[in-house]
Amino acid sequence: MEDHKEEIQKTIDILKKGGLILYPTDTVWGIGCDATNAEAVDKIYALKQRADSKAMLCLVSDFKMLQQYVEEVPEVAYDILKYATKATTIIYDRPLRVAENLIAEDNTLGIRVARDPFCSKLIRKFKKPIVSTSANISGKSTPRNLKEISKEILEGVDYVVNLPLKNKDAKPSSIIKIGGDSTVKIIRK
């Protein structure tokens, strides 16, 4: 596995300053920032021209980090993630320690455990979740590769990670909502 040490350090430097990154995830190219920094989250809403009532998700490096940012991870979530064959975002009740403007009005937050080696390592070294939202202006189609990302987005971020998107058949993740009573609802397949 490639090390990506230099790329990870450059990216972390931007995140620590409250900057925005454009980075390859385990699904599509994403715009990201420190998920605990409300000002940085606001910058993403502004760049995407997206209403701040429309929630974004964040990525964590592993189950241990997930448990630090959700009051209680339902047991069924572990089963879903263990057997998922594609990237899966789960919407959890009662998120903790993230920027208030990242949390939906119903006190939920979509979180995905990153499967991509670069993302996992980046988040683990950063020691905080990173916002992940598709690299497009709200309402426009999701770009499947770097070439499809608009000039506005490219110029609006502080750093573009210099790595290719490994997933050639890039598609957004599945989204599943788990209620406090462990009810499971598929939002996006």
C-alpha positions as CSV (number, residue, x, y, z in Angstrom):
1,M,0.0,0.0,0.0
2,E,1.2,3.5,-0.9
3,D,2.2,5.6,2.1
4,H,0.8,9.0,1.1
5,K,2.6,10.5,4.0
6,E,3.4,13.9,2.4
7,E,-0.1,14.2,0.9
8,I,-1.7,13.4,4.2
9,Q,0.4,16.0,6.0
10,K,-0.4,18.8,3.5
11,T,-4.1,17.9,3.8
12,I,-4.0,18.0,7.6
13,D,-2.3,21.4,7.6
14,I,-5.2,22.8,5.6
15,L,-7.8,21.1,7.8
16,K,-6.2,22.4,11.0
17,K,-6.5,26.0,9.6
18,G,-10.2,25.6,8.9
19,G,-9.6,25.2,5.2
20,L,-11.6,23.2,2.6
21,I,-10.1,20.2,0.8
22,L,-11.2,18.4,-2.4
23,Y,-10.3,14.7,-2.0
24,P,-11.0,11.3,-3.4
25,T,-13.1,9.2,-1.1
26,D,-14.3,5.6,-1.2
27,T,-17.2,6.8,-3.3
28,V,-16.9,10.1,-5.3
29,W,-14.7,13.2,-5.1
30,G,-15.7,15.0,-1.9
31,I,-15.4,18.5,-0.5
32,G,-14.2,18.2,3.1
33,C,-13.3,20.1,6.2
34,D,-12.9,19.5,9.9
35,A,-16.3,18.2,11.0
36,T,-15.9,19.9,14.4
37,N,-15.2,23.4,13.0
38,A,-18.5,25.3,12.4
39,E,-16.9,28.1,10.4
40,A,-15.3,25.5,8.0
41,V,-18.7,23.8,7.6
42,D,-20.3,27.2,6.8
43,K,-17.7,27.6,4.0
44,I,-18.8,24.3,2.4
45,Y,-22.5,25.4,2.5
46,A,-21.5,28.7,0.9
47,L,-19.3,27.0,-1.8
48,K,-22.0,24.5,-2.7
49,Q,-24.7,27.2,-2.6
50,R,-26.6,24.8,-0.4
51,A,-29.2,25.6,2.3
52,D,-27.7,24.8,5.7
53,S,-30.9,22.9,6.5
54,K,-29.7,20.2,4.0
55,A,-27.5,18.0,6.1
56,M,-24.0,16.8,5.0
57,L,-22.3,13.7,6.2
58,C,-18.9,13.0,7.7
59,L,-16.3,10.3,7.5
60,V,-14.6,8.5,10.5
61,S,-11.7,6.2,10.3
62,D,-13.1,3.2,12.2
63,F,-15.7,1.9,14.7
64,K,-13.8,3.3,17.6
65,M,-13.9,6.8,16.2
66,L,-17.6,6.3,15.3
67,Q,-18.4,5.6,19.0
68,Q,-16.8,8.9,20.0
69,Y,-19.2,10.9,17.8
70,V,-22.5,9.2,18.4
71,E,-24.2,9.0,21.8
72,E,-25.1,5.3,21.2
73,V,-24.3,3.2,18.1
74,P,-27.2,0.7,17.7
75,E,-26.0,-2.9,17.5
76,V,-27.7,-3.3,14.1
77,A,-25.3,-0.6,12.6
78,Y,-22.4,-2.9,13.2
79,D,-24.1,-5.7,11.4
80,I,-25.1,-3.5,8.4
81,L,-21.5,-2.2,8.1
82,K,-19.9,-5.6,8.5
83,Y,-22.0,-7.1,5.7
84,A,-22.3,-4.1,3.3
85,T,-20.9,-4.8,-0.1
86,K,-20.6,-1.1,-1.0
87,A,-19.9,2.2,0.8
88,T,-22.7,2.8,3.3
89,T,-23.5,5.9,5.2
90,I,-25.7,5.5,8.3
91,I,-27.8,8.3,9.8
92,Y,-27.5,8.1,13.6
93,D,-29.5,9.8,16.3
94,R,-27.8,12.1,18.8
95,P,-24.4,12.9,17.3
96,L,-21.7,14.3,19.6
97,R,-18.7,16.6,19.4
98,V,-19.3,17.8,15.8
99,A,-20.1,21.3,14.6
100,E,-23.7,22.2,15.4
101,N,-24.4,23.3,11.8
102,L,-23.6,19.7,10.6
103,I,-26.4,18.2,12.7
104,A,-29.8,17.9,11.1
105,E,-32.9,19.5,12.7
106,D,-34.0,16.1,14.0
107,N,-30.7,15.7,15.9
108,T,-29.2,13.2,13.4
109,L,-26.0,13.0,11.4
110,G,-24.9,10.7,8.5
111,I,-21.6,9.1,9.2
112,R,-19.6,6.7,7.1
113,V,-16.7,4.6,8.2
114,A,-14.2,5.2,5.4
115,R,-12.9,2.2,3.5
116,D,-10.5,4.0,1.3
117,P,-6.9,3.6,2.6
118,F,-6.0,7.2,2.1
119,C,-9.1,8.5,3.7
120,S,-8.8,6.2,6.7
121,K,-5.2,7.1,7.3
122,L,-5.9,10.8,6.8
123,I,-8.8,10.8,9.4
124,R,-6.8,8.6,11.8
125,K,-3.9,11.0,11.7
126,F,-6.1,14.1,11.9
127,K,-7.9,12.5,14.9
128,K,-11.3,14.0,14.0
129,P,-14.1,13.2,11.5
130,I,-14.0,15.0,8.2
131,V,-17.0,16.3,6.3
132,S,-17.7,14.6,3.0
133,T,-20.1,16.1,0.5
134,S,-20.1,15.6,-3.3
135,A,-17.9,18.1,-5.2
136,N,-20.7,19.9,-7.0
137,I,-22.9,23.0,-6.7
138,S,-26.1,22.0,-5.0
139,G,-28.6,20.8,-7.5
140,K,-26.0,19.9,-10.2
141,S,-25.0,16.4,-11.0
142,T,-22.4,14.6,-8.9
143,P,-19.1,14.5,-10.7
144,R,-17.7,11.0,-11.3
145,N,-14.1,12.1,-11.7
146,L,-11.8,15.1,-11.3
147,K,-12.4,16.4,-14.8
148,E,-16.1,16.8,-14.2
149,I,-15.6,19.0,-11.2
150,S,-16.6,22.6,-12.0
151,K,-14.0,25.4,-12.0
152,E,-16.0,27.1,-9.3
153,I,-15.5,24.2,-6.9
154,L,-11.9,23.7,-7.8
155,E,-11.1,27.4,-7.2
156,G,-13.3,27.5,-4.0
157,V,-11.3,24.9,-2.0
158,D,-8.0,25.5,-0.3
159,Y,-6.3,22.3,-1.4
160,V,-6.9,19.6,-4.0
161,V,-5.5,16.3,-2.9
162,N,-3.1,15.1,-5.5
163,L,-4.3,11.5,-5.7
164,P,-6.5,9.7,-8.2
165,L,-10.0,8.4,-7.3
166,K,-9.5,4.7,-7.1
167,N,-13.1,3.8,-7.7
168,K,-13.6,4.0,-11.4
169,D,-17.3,3.4,-11.2
170,A,-17.8,6.2,-8.7
171,K,-21.2,6.4,-7.2
172,P,-22.5,8.0,-4.0
173,S,-22.8,5.7,-0.9
174,S,-26.0,3.9,0.2
175,I,-27.7,5.8,3.0
176,I,-29.5,4.0,5.8
177,K,-31.3,5.7,8.7
178,I,-31.4,3.8,12.0
179,G,-33.9,5.1,14.6
180,G,-33.4,5.1,18.3
181,D,-35.6,2.0,18.5
182,S,-33.3,0.3,15.9
183,T,-35.7,0.6,13.0
184,V,-33.9,0.6,9.7
185,K,-35.0,2.7,6.8
186,I,-33.2,2.8,3.4
187,I,-32.8,6.4,2.2
188,R,-30.7,5.7,-0.9
189,K,-29.6,2.3,-2.3
